[in-house]
């Protein structure tokens, strides 16, 4: 992992969720898992905006 932004996202205790403009989750960190209760695999398989 060489991108500082990627490292900050992974090591950050806050929930960080990145989505595409159409609502597909593309990044989900451990903080998001702690807050929302879904694993990254579960969260990235759903489109949240319709």
N, C-alpha and C positions, 0 to 999 in steps of 0.2 A: 504494500500500500504506500504509494508515494504522494498522493494528493492530500495536502493538509486539510482541505475541507472534508474529505472523506474520513480522515482520522478524527476530526472534531465531531463529526456526526456519530461515529461509532462509540467514542469515549464519553459523549455527553449524556448525563443522567436525565436530561429533559426529553420529552417525546418529540421526535423529529420525523415528519412524514413528508415525502416528496411525491407529488402526483404530476401526471401529464395534464394538459389543458382539458382533456375530456374525462378526467377523474380517475384514471387508472393509477393505482399506487405503484411506484417504482422503487422507492426506498423506505424502509421501516426500521428504526433502530431499537435497541433494547429498552430505551426509555418509553417508546411508544408501546412496546409489548407490556411493560409494567403498568402503564396507565390504562390501556384499552383491553388487555388480556388476550390479544391475538398474536400468534407468531408471525414472523415476516412472511413465511410461506402462505399462511392463511390470508393475511392482509393483501398481499400482492396478487392474489387470484380473484379479487373482486373489483368491479368498477363502481365507484361511489356516487358519481353524478350521472344522471340519465336525462 
